[in-house]
């Protein structure tokens, strides 16, 4: 009997140690810390944190008329790097290019147009700038096994200083497919967090998961592998019922705050909920 108890105790200790190791390997956990709201027309597509902690929001009403008349009718989840605002634009389904606009701290805007490569989708869902401000990550709609990488317009010396053509750099190849990524942001040099609007539970067990992509090494202009894991399901809370939509995501590195947007269904879609998280 004593031997059986000893064996059971040893097995219990091993299981506990394994669980702790698994939790450590999974990285930090995120705890919801707050809720805010923004107008969907001006903020329902994405957000980015400024150096002073304030938030920049983007929605369909954020598209300047001068860009809309050029055919850029959709704006994605933005990012801010070194005071420069990066916006991702796309046009009609028949378009043959996508565009990134960079607005400098003094208000000058430069347009960088990327002609679509063979097999590339027209979607331009988000802009995420690497911590060293040299690389821009973006993504397409639907099922994808990659994230796209470009030299960061204006900040990477390989790009034209006042706008122009933007070629694609070697991509991030993912070890498992993702679906309908609406926004990503860097946590550090080798980790991104991405909001997926996938409600099917076919690829991950969560409905509209917040995904983590761990890179084999920091972006350097060459190909890089990315390991995908699902952290948790984004909240779907509203007095309205129907299909929710996950949108932009932002990580404020200076304050350790993660934010993710979810648009409510039905008549409630006029307001976008911004959920805040902190590591625990």
MARMAR-61905 format. One record per atom (N, C-alpha, C): residue in three letters; x, y, z. Coordinates in steps of 0.1 Angstrom, whole numbers, padded with zeros to 4 digits, always signed. Layout:
BEGIN
ALAXYZ
...
END
This chain:
BEGIN
UNK+0008-0012+0000
UNK+0000+0000+0000
UNK+0009+0013+0000
UNK+0019+0013+0009
UNK+0028+0024+0009
UNK+0035+0026-0004
UNK+0039+0015-0011
UNK+0045+0016-0024
UNK+0036+0022-0034
UNK+0023+0018-0034
UNK+0013+0023-0043
UNK+0011+0038-0041
UNK+0011+0042-0028
UNK+0010+0057-0025
UNK+0022+0064-0030
UNK+0033+0059-0029
UNK+0046+0065-0033
UNK+0045+0067-0049
UNK+0041+0056-0056
UNK+0040+0057-0070
UNK+0030+0067-0074
UNK+0018+0068-0068
UNK+0008+0078-0071
UNK+0013+0092-0069
UNK+0020+0094-0058
UNK+0026+0107-0055
UNK+0036+0111-0065
UNK+0044+0102-0069
UNK+0054+0105-0080
UNK+0048+0108-0093
UNK+0037+0101-0096
UNK+0030+0104-0109
UNK+0024+0117-0108
UNK+0017+0120-0097
UNK+0011+0133-0095
UNK+0021+0145-0096
UNK+0033+0143-0090
UNK+0043+0153-0091
UNK+0048+0155-0106
UNK+0049+0144-0113
UNK+0053+0144-0127
UNK+0043+0152-0136
UNK+0030+0149-0133
UNK+0019+0156-0141
UNK+0020+0171-0138
UNK+0021+0174-0125
UNK+0022+0188-0121
UNK+0033+0195-0127
UNK+0045+0189-0127
UNK+0057+0195-0134
UNK+0055+0196-0149
UNK+0049+0186-0155
UNK+0046+0187-0169
UNK+0037+0198-0173
UNK+0026+0200-0165
UNK+0017+0211-0167
UNK+0024+0224-0166
UNK+0032+0226-0155
UNK+0039+0238-0153
UNK+0049+0241-0165
UNK+0056+0230-0170
UNK+0065+0232-0181
UNK+0057+0236-0193
UNK+0045+0230-0196
UNK+0037+0233-0207
UNK+0032+0248-0206
UNK+0028+0252-0195
UNK+0024+0266-0193
UNK+0035+0275-0196
UNK+0047+0272-0191
UNK+0059+0281-0193
UNK+0062+0282-0208
UNK+0061+0270-0215
UNK+0065+0269-0229
UNK+0055+0277-0237
UNK+0042+0278-0232
UNK+0032+0285-0240
UNK+0034+0300-0239
UNK+0042+0305-0230
UNK+0044+0319-0229
UNK+0034+0326-0219
UNK+0035+0339-0219
UNK+0026+0346-0209
UNK+0011+0345-0212
UNK+0003+0345-0202
UNK-0011+0345-0203
UNK-0016+0359-0203
UNK-0028+0361-0210
UNK-0034+0375-0211
UNK-0047+0375-0203
UNK-0048+0385-0195
UNK-0061+0387-0187
UNK-0068+0400-0191
UNK-0081+0399-0194
UNK-0088+0410-0198
UNK-0088+0421-0187
UNK-0085+0433-0190
UNK-0083+0444-0180
UNK-0092+0456-0183
UNK-0100+0456-0193
UNK-0108+0468-0196
UNK-0116+0467-0209
UNK-0126+0476-0210
UNK-0134+0477-0222
UNK-0137+0491-0225
UNK-0136+0494-0238
UNK-0139+0508-0243
UNK-0147+0506-0256
UNK-0152+0518-0261
UNK-0160+0517-0273
UNK-0156+0529-0282
UNK-0158+0526-0295
UNK-0155+0536-0305
UNK-0165+0535-0317
UNK-0167+0546-0324
UNK-0176+0547-0335
UNK-0170+0538-0346
UNK-0178+0528-0351
UNK-0173+0519-0361
UNK-0170+0526-0374
UNK-0176+0537-0378
UNK-0173+0544-0390
UNK-0159+0550-0390
UNK-0155+0554-0379
UNK-0142+0560-0378
UNK-0131+0552-0371
UNK-0136+0540-0365
UNK-0126+0533-0357
UNK-0128+0518-0358
UNK-0137+0513-0367
UNK-0140+0499-0367
UNK-0131+0490-0375
UNK-0121+0495-0381
UNK-0112+0487-0389
UNK-0099+0484-0382
UNK-0095+0493-0372
UNK-0083+0490-0365
UNK-0078+0502-0356
UNK-0067+0499-0349
UNK-0062+0509-0340
UNK-0047+0508-0338
UNK-0041+0518-0333
UNK-0027+0518-0331
UNK-0024+0528-0319
UNK-0014+0524-0311
UNK-0011+0533-0299
UNK+0000+0543-0303
UNK-0002+0555-0299
UNK+0009+0565-0300
UNK+0018+0565-0288
UNK+0029+0572-0290
UNK+0039+0572-0279
UNK+0034+0578-0266
UNK+0025+0587-0267
UNK+0019+0593-0254
UNK+0008+0584-0248
UNK+0005+0572-0254
UNK-0005+0563-0249
UNK-0019+0565-0255
UNK-0021+0576-0262
UNK-0034+0578-0269
UNK-0035+0568-0281
UNK-0048+0567-0286
UNK-0050+0557-0296
UNK-0054+0564-0309
UNK-0049+0559-0320
UNK-0053+0562-0334
UNK-0063+0552-0338
UNK-0075+0556-0343
UNK-0085+0547-0348
UNK-0086+0548-0363
UNK-0090+0537-0370
UNK-0093+0538-0384
UNK-0106+0531-0387
UNK-0114+0537-0396
UNK-0126+0531-0401
UNK-0128+0535-0415
UNK-0139+0531-0421
UNK-0141+0534-0435
UNK-0142+0549-0437
UNK-0147+0556-0427
UNK-0148+0571-0429
UNK-0134+0578-0427
UNK-0124+0570-0424
UNK-0110+0576-0423
UNK-0103+0577-0436
UNK-0109+0572-0447
UNK-0102+0572-0460
UNK-0104+0587-0466
UNK-0093+0593-0468
UNK-0093+0607-0474
UNK-0100+0606-0488
UNK-0107+0617-0491
UNK-0114+0617-0504
UNK-0104+0616-0516
UNK-0092+0622-0514
UNK-0082+0621-0525
UNK-0077+0607-0528
UNK-0078+0598-0518
UNK-0074+0584-0520
UNK-0086+0576-0525
UNK-0098+0580-0520
UNK-0110+0573-0524
UNK-0113+0574-0539
UNK-0110+0586-0544
UNK-0113+0588-0559
UNK-0102+0581-0567
UNK-0091+0577-0561
UNK-0082+0569-0568
UNK-0085+0554-0568
UNK-0096+0551-0561
UNK-0101+0537-0561
UNK-0097+0529-0548
UNK-0091+0536-0538
UNK-0087+0529-0526
UNK-0099+0530-0516
UNK-0108+0520-0516
UNK-0120+0521-0509
UNK-0121+0513-0496
UNK-0110+0507-0492
UNK-0109+0500-0479
UNK-0096+0503-0472
UNK-0097+0505-0459
UNK-0085+0508-0451
UNK-0085+0497-0440
UNK-0073+0492-0437
UNK-0071+0481-0428
UNK-0066+0486-0414
UNK-0061+0477-0406
UNK-0056+0479-0393
UNK-0043+0486-0394
UNK-0041+0498-0388
UNK-0029+0506-0390
UNK-0018+0503-0380
UNK-0006+0509-0381
UNK+0004+0508-0371
UNK+0011+0521-0371
UNK+0019+0523-0360
UNK+0027+0536-0358
UNK+0041+0531-0355
UNK+0051+0537-0362
UNK+0065+0534-0359
UNK+0073+0547-0360
UNK+0080+0550-0349
UNK+0088+0562-0349
UNK+0080+0575-0353
UNK+0068+0575-0348
UNK+0059+0586-0351
UNK+0052+0587-0365
UNK+0056+0577-0373
UNK+0050+0576-0386
UNK+0038+0566-0386
UNK+0027+0570-0393
UNK+0015+0562-0393
UNK+0015+0554-0406
UNK+0013+0541-0405
UNK+0012+0532-0417
UNK-0002+0527-0418
UNK-0007+0530-0430
UNK-0021+0525-0433
UNK-0021+0516-0445
UNK-0029+0506-0444
UNK-0030+0495-0455
UNK-0043+0498-0463
UNK-0042+0500-0476
UNK-0053+0502-0485
UNK-0055+0492-0495
UNK-0067+0489-0499
UNK-0070+0481-0510
UNK-0082+0487-0518
UNK-0083+0482-0531
UNK-0094+0487-0539
UNK-0104+0476-0542
UNK-0109+0477-0554
UNK-0119+0467-0559
UNK-0113+0453-0560
UNK-0122+0443-0561
UNK-0118+0429-0562
UNK-0110+0427-0575
UNK-0112+0436-0585
UNK-0105+0435-0598
UNK-0092+0442-0598
UNK-0088+0449-0587
UNK-0076+0457-0586
UNK-0064+0448-0589
UNK-0053+0454-0594
UNK-0041+0447-0597
UNK-0029+0452-0588
UNK-0033+0460-0578
UNK-0023+0465-0568
UNK-0029+0468-0555
UNK-0021+0469-0545
UNK-0025+0474-0532
UNK-0016+0485-0528
UNK-0019+0493-0517
UNK-0012+0504-0514
UNK-0010+0506-0499
UNK+0002+0511-0495
UNK+0005+0515-0481
UNK+0008+0530-0481
UNK+0001+0537-0473
UNK+0003+0551-0471
UNK+0010+0554-0458
UNK+0021+0562-0459
UNK+0028+0566-0447
UNK+0027+0581-0444
UNK+0022+0584-0432
UNK+0021+0598-0428
UNK+0031+0601-0418
UNK+0039+0611-0421
UNK+0051+0615-0412
UNK+0046+0623-0400
UNK+0054+0624-0390
UNK+0050+0632-0378
UNK+0046+0646-0382
UNK+0051+0652-0392
UNK+0047+0666-0396
UNK+0036+0666-0406
UNK+0029+0655-0408
UNK+0017+0655-0416
UNK+0018+0652-0431
UNK+0030+0649-0436
UNK+0032+0647-0450
UNK+0028+0632-0453
UNK+0021+0629-0463
UNK+0017+0616-0467
UNK+0023+0611-0480
UNK+0029+0599-0479
UNK+0035+0593-0491
UNK+0028+0580-0494
UNK+0026+0577-0507
UNK+0019+0565-0511
UNK+0029+0555-0518
UNK+0028+0543-0513
UNK+0037+0532-0518
UNK+0028+0521-0524
UNK+0028+0520-0537
UNK+0019+0510-0544
UNK+0027+0497-0547
UNK+0020+0486-0543
UNK+0026+0473-0546
UNK+0018+0466-0556
UNK+0024+0464-0569
UNK+0017+0456-0579
UNK+0016+0442-0574
UNK+0004+0435-0576
UNK+0002+0422-0571
UNK+0012+0412-0578
UNK+0018+0403-0570
UNK+0026+0393-0576
UNK+0017+0381-0580
UNK+0022+0372-0588
UNK+0015+0360-0592
UNK+0009+0353-0580
UNK-0004+0351-0580
UNK-0011+0343-0570
UNK-0014+0351-0557
UNK-0010+0364-0557
UNK-0013+0372-0545
UNK-0027+0378-0545
UNK-0034+0377-0534
UNK-0047+0382-0533
UNK-0047+0398-0532
UNK-0058+0404-0535
UNK-0059+0418-0535
UNK-0060+0424-0521
UNK-0064+0416-0512
UNK-0067+0421-0498
UNK-0054+0426-0492
UNK-0056+0437-0484
UNK-0045+0444-0477
UNK-0051+0447-0463
UNK-0051+0436-0454
UNK-0059+0437-0442
UNK-0053+0446-0431
UNK-0040+0447-0431
UNK-0033+0454-0419
UNK-0019+0457-0423
UNK-0013+0466-0415
UNK+0001+0470-0415
UNK+0007+0468-0401
UNK+0017+0460-0400
UNK+0024+0458-0387
UNK+0039+0460-0390
UNK+0045+0470-0383
UNK+0059+0474-0385
UNK+0067+0467-0374
UNK+0078+0461-0379
UNK+0087+0454-0369
UNK+0093+0464-0359
UNK+0097+0460-0348
UNK+0103+0469-0337
UNK+0115+0477-0342
UNK+0123+0472-0351
UNK+0134+0480-0356
UNK+0130+0489-0368
UNK+0117+0490-0371
UNK+0111+0499-0381
UNK+0116+0496-0395
UNK+0121+0484-0398
UNK+0127+0482-0411
UNK+0118+0473-0420
UNK+0108+0466-0414
UNK+0100+0457-0422
UNK+0085+0459-0418
UNK+0077+0457-0429
UNK+0063+0458-0428
UNK+0056+0445-0431
UNK+0048+0440-0422
UNK+0041+0427-0423
UNK+0026+0430-0426
UNK+0021+0423-0436
UNK+0007+0424-0439
UNK+0001+0411-0443
UNK-0012+0410-0446
UNK-0018+0397-0448
UNK-0030+0398-0458
UNK-0033+0386-0463
UNK-0044+0385-0472
UNK-0056+0378-0466
UNK-0068+0378-0472
UNK-0080+0372-0467
UNK-0080+0357-0470
UNK-0090+0350-0464
UNK-0091+0336-0466
UNK-0081+0328-0459
UNK-0080+0315-0463
UNK-0070+0306-0458
UNK-0056+0309-0463
UNK-0046+0311-0454
UNK-0033+0315-0458
UNK-0023+0307-0450
UNK-0012+0304-0457
UNK+0000+0297-0450
UNK+0012+0307-0449
UNK+0009+0320-0451
UNK+0020+0330-0450
UNK+0015+0343-0445
UNK+0024+0351-0441
UNK+0022+0365-0439
UNK+0032+0372-0448
UNK+0027+0383-0455
UNK+0036+0390-0464
UNK+0045+0400-0457
UNK+0057+0402-0463
UNK+0067+0411-0457
UNK+0071+0421-0468
UNK+0072+0433-0465
UNK+0077+0444-0474
UNK+0088+0452-0466
UNK+0097+0458-0473
UNK+0105+0468-0467
UNK+0096+0479-0461
UNK+0099+0484-0449
UNK+0090+0494-0443
UNK+0091+0507-0452
UNK+0080+0511-0458
UNK+0081+0523-0466
UNK+0086+0535-0458
UNK+0095+0543-0465
UNK+0101+0555-0460
UNK+0111+0552-0449
UNK+0109+0543-0440
UNK+0119+0541-0429
UNK+0130+0531-0433
UNK+0127+0522-0442
UNK+0138+0513-0447
UNK+0144+0520-0459
UNK+0158+0522-0458
UNK+0164+0530-0469
UNK+0163+0523-0483
UNK+0159+0511-0483
UNK+0157+0505-0497
UNK+0145+0510-0504
UNK+0136+0517-0497
UNK+0124+0522-0503
UNK+0126+0537-0508
UNK+0118+0541-0518
UNK+0119+0555-0523
UNK+0116+0564-0511
UNK+0122+0576-0511
UNK+0120+0585-0500
UNK+0107+0593-0500
UNK+0100+0593-0512
UNK+0088+0601-0513
UNK+0076+0593-0519
UNK+0076+0580-0517
UNK+0066+0572-0523
UNK+0070+0566-0536
UNK+0062+0556-0541
UNK+0066+0549-0553
UNK+0062+0534-0552
UNK+0069+0526-0560
UNK+0066+0512-0561
UNK+0072+0505-0549
UNK+0065+0495-0544
UNK+0070+0487-0532
UNK+0070+0472-0535
UNK+0082+0467-0537
UNK+0083+0452-0540
UNK+0081+0444-0527
UNK+0077+0432-0529
UNK+0076+0423-0517
UNK+0089+0416-0514
UNK+0092+0415-0501
UNK+0103+0408-0496
UNK+0100+0393-0493
UNK+0110+0385-0490
UNK+0107+0371-0487
UNK+0097+0370-0475
UNK+0088+0360-0476
UNK+0076+0360-0467
UNK+0079+0353-0454
UNK+0069+0353-0445
UNK+0069+0345-0433
UNK+0060+0333-0436
UNK+0066+0321-0436
UNK+0059+0309-0439
UNK+0054+0303-0426
UNK+0041+0301-0425
UNK+0035+0296-0413
UNK+0034+0281-0412
UNK+0035+0275-0400
UNK+0035+0261-0399
UNK+0021+0255-0399
UNK+0011+0263-0398
UNK-0003+0258-0400
UNK-0011+0270-0406
UNK-0021+0267-0413
UNK-0029+0277-0419
UNK-0037+0286-0410
UNK-0039+0298-0414
UNK-0047+0308-0406
UNK-0058+0312-0416
UNK-0069+0318-0410
UNK-0080+0322-0418
UNK-0085+0336-0414
UNK-0087+0345-0424
UNK-0093+0358-0422
UNK-0086+0366-0411
UNK-0073+0368-0413
UNK-0066+0376-0403
UNK-0069+0391-0406
UNK-0074+0398-0395
UNK-0078+0412-0397
UNK-0068+0422-0392
UNK-0059+0417-0384
UNK-0048+0426-0379
UNK-0038+0419-0371
UNK-0026+0424-0371
UNK-0014+0418-0364
UNK-0006+0430-0358
UNK+0001+0427-0347
UNK+0010+0437-0342
UNK+0022+0429-0335
UNK+0034+0435-0335
UNK+0045+0429-0329
UNK+0045+0431-0314
UNK+0048+0420-0307
UNK+0051+0421-0292
UNK+0066+0424-0290
UNK+0074+0417-0298
UNK+0088+0419-0298
UNK+0094+0415-0311
UNK+0107+0414-0313
UNK+0113+0411-0326
UNK+0108+0398-0332
UNK+0104+0388-0324
UNK+0101+0375-0330
UNK+0087+0370-0326
UNK+0078+0379-0322
UNK+0065+0375-0318
UNK+0054+0385-0323
UNK+0044+0380-0330
UNK+0033+0388-0334
UNK+0020+0382-0328
UNK+0010+0391-0325
UNK-0003+0387-0321
UNK-0012+0391-0332
UNK-0022+0382-0336
UNK-0030+0385-0347
UNK-0045+0381-0344
UNK-0054+0390-0348
UNK-0068+0387-0346
UNK-0074+0380-0359
UNK-0080+0369-0356
UNK-0086+0361-0367
UNK-0101+0363-0367
UNK-0108+0365-0378
UNK-0122+0365-0378
UNK-0128+0352-0382
UNK-0121+0341-0380
UNK-0126+0328-0383
UNK-0135+0323-0372
UNK-0148+0321-0375
UNK-0157+0316-0365
UNK-0161+0301-0367
UNK-0153+0294-0376
UNK-0157+0281-0379
UNK-0152+0270-0369
UNK-0142+0273-0362
UNK-0135+0264-0353
UNK-0129+0252-0360
UNK-0127+0254-0373
UNK-0121+0243-0382
UNK-0106+0242-0380
UNK-0100+0254-0379
UNK-0085+0254-0378
UNK-0080+0255-0364
UNK-0088+0261-0355
UNK-0084+0262-0341
UNK-0097+0260-0333
UNK-0096+0256-0320
UNK-0108+0253-0313
UNK-0116+0265-0308
UNK-0110+0277-0309
UNK-0117+0289-0305
UNK-0124+0296-0316
UNK-0135+0302-0313
UNK-0143+0310-0322
UNK-0137+0324-0323
UNK-0132+0328-0334
UNK-0125+0341-0336
UNK-0113+0342-0326
UNK-0103+0334-0329
UNK-0092+0334-0320
UNK-0082+0345-0321
UNK-0076+0348-0310
UNK-0064+0357-0310
UNK-0052+0348-0311
UNK-0045+0349-0322
UNK-0034+0340-0325
UNK-0020+0346-0322
UNK-0011+0337-0319
UNK+0003+0341-0317
UNK+0012+0335-0327
UNK+0020+0343-0333
UNK+0030+0338-0344
UNK+0044+0340-0339
UNK+0051+0330-0336
UNK+0065+0331-0331
UNK+0074+0328-0343
UNK+0083+0338-0346
UNK+0092+0337-0357
UNK+0105+0329-0353
UNK+0111+0322-0363
UNK+0123+0315-0360
UNK+0135+0325-0357
UNK+0134+0337-0363
UNK+0144+0347-0360
UNK+0138+0360-0364
UNK+0143+0371-0360
UNK+0138+0384-0363
UNK+0139+0387-0378
UNK+0130+0395-0384
UNK+0130+0398-0398
UNK+0143+0404-0402
UNK+0149+0399-0413
UNK+0162+0405-0418
UNK+0162+0406-0433
UNK+0151+0405-0440
UNK+0151+0405-0454
UNK+0151+0392-0461
UNK+0152+0381-0453
UNK+0152+0368-0458
UNK+0140+0360-0454
UNK+0138+0348-0459
UNK+0126+0341-0455
UNK+0127+0337-0440
UNK+0115+0335-0434
UNK+0115+0331-0420
UNK+0103+0323-0417
UNK+0104+0313-0409
UNK+0093+0304-0405
UNK+0086+0310-0393
UNK+0073+0307-0392
UNK+0065+0312-0381
UNK+0056+0301-0375
UNK+0057+0299-0362
UNK+0049+0289-0355
UNK+0036+0296-0350
UNK+0025+0290-0353
UNK+0012+0296-0350
UNK+0006+0288-0338
UNK+0001+0295-0328
UNK-0007+0290-0317
UNK-0019+0299-0314
UNK-0029+0293-0309
UNK-0041+0300-0306
UNK-0041+0303-0291
UNK-0043+0316-0287
UNK-0043+0319-0273
UNK-0056+0319-0266
UNK-0066+0326-0272
UNK-0080+0326-0266
UNK-0089+0331-0276
UNK-0102+0329-0274
UNK-0113+0334-0282
UNK-0115+0349-0279
UNK-0116+0357-0289
UNK-0120+0371-0286
UNK-0135+0372-0281
UNK-0138+0381-0272
UNK-0151+0382-0266
UNK-0162+0385-0277
UNK-0174+0380-0275
UNK-0185+0383-0283
UNK-0197+0386-0274
UNK-0197+0398-0269
UNK-0207+0402-0259
UNK-0214+0415-0264
UNK-0228+0414-0265
UNK-0236+0425-0270
UNK-0250+0422-0266
UNK-0258+0432-0266
UNK-0273+0430-0264
UNK-0279+0426-0278
UNK-0271+0427-0288
UNK-0276+0423-0302
UNK-0271+0409-0304
UNK-0279+0401-0311
UNK-0274+0387-0315
UNK-0271+0386-0330
UNK-0263+0377-0333
UNK-0259+0375-0347
UNK-0244+0373-0348
UNK-0238+0376-0360
UNK-0224+0373-0362
UNK-0216+0385-0359
UNK-0206+0383-0350
UNK-0196+0393-0346
UNK-0185+0393-0356
UNK-0177+0404-0356
UNK-0166+0405-0365
UNK-0153+0410-0357
UNK-0143+0401-0357
UNK-0130+0405-0351
UNK-0123+0415-0361
UNK-0117+0425-0355
UNK-0111+0435-0364
UNK-0096+0437-0360
UNK-0092+0450-0357
UNK-0078+0453-0355
UNK-0073+0449-0341
UNK-0060+0449-0340
UNK-0053+0445-0328
UNK-0041+0454-0326
UNK-0037+0458-0314
UNK-0026+0466-0311
UNK-0019+0462-0298
UNK-0006+0463-0298
UNK+0001+0460-0286
UNK+0009+0473-0283
UNK+0006+0479-0271
UNK+0014+0491-0267
UNK+0025+0486-0258
UNK+0037+0485-0264
UNK+0049+0479-0258
UNK+0053+0487-0245
UNK+0051+0500-0246
UNK+0056+0509-0235
UNK+0048+0507-0222
UNK+0035+0503-0224
UNK+0026+0501-0213
UNK+0022+0486-0211
UNK+0026+0477-0219
UNK+0023+0463-0218
UNK+0008+0460-0220
UNK+0001+0468-0228
UNK-0013+0467-0230
UNK-0016+0461-0244
UNK-0024+0451-0245
UNK-0029+0445-0257
UNK-0043+0449-0259
UNK-0047+0454-0271
UNK-0061+0457-0274
UNK-0065+0450-0286
UNK-0078+0446-0286
UNK-0084+0439-0298
UNK-0098+0445-0300
UNK-0102+0447-0313
UNK-0115+0452-0316
UNK-0124+0441-0320
UNK-0137+0442-0316
UNK-0148+0433-0321
UNK-0160+0442-0324
UNK-0165+0440-0336
UNK-0177+0447-0340
UNK-0189+0438-0337
UNK-0199+0444-0330
UNK-0211+0437-0327
UNK-0220+0435-0339
UNK-0230+0426-0339
UNK-0239+0424-0350
UNK-0251+0433-0350
UNK-0259+0432-0361
UNK-0271+0439-0362
UNK-0270+0454-0361
UNK-0280+0460-0354
UNK-0280+0475-0353
UNK-0269+0479-0343
UNK-0263+0470-0336
UNK-0252+0474-0327
UNK-0239+0475-0334
UNK-0238+0473-0347
UNK-0226+0474-0354
UNK-0221+0488-0356
UNK-0229+0498-0352
UNK-0224+0512-0352
UNK-0213+0514-0342
UNK-0212+0506-0332
UNK-0202+0507-0322
UNK-0193+0495-0322
UNK-0180+0498-0321
UNK-0169+0488-0320
UNK-0164+0487-0305
UNK-0163+0475-0300
UNK-0158+0473-0287
UNK-0143+0471-0287
UNK-0136+0478-0279
UNK-0121+0476-0278
UNK-0119+0469-0264
UNK-0114+0457-0265
UNK-0110+0449-0253
UNK-0095+0451-0250
UNK-0092+0454-0237
UNK-0078+0455-0233
UNK-0074+0443-0225
UNK-0061+0440-0226
UNK-0055+0428-0219
UNK-0041+0432-0214
UNK-0038+0425-0203
UNK-0024+0427-0197
UNK-0019+0413-0194
UNK-0006+0411-0194
UNK+0000+0398-0191
UNK-0001+0395-0176
UNK-0003+0382-0173
UNK-0003+0378-0159
UNK+0006+0366-0157
END
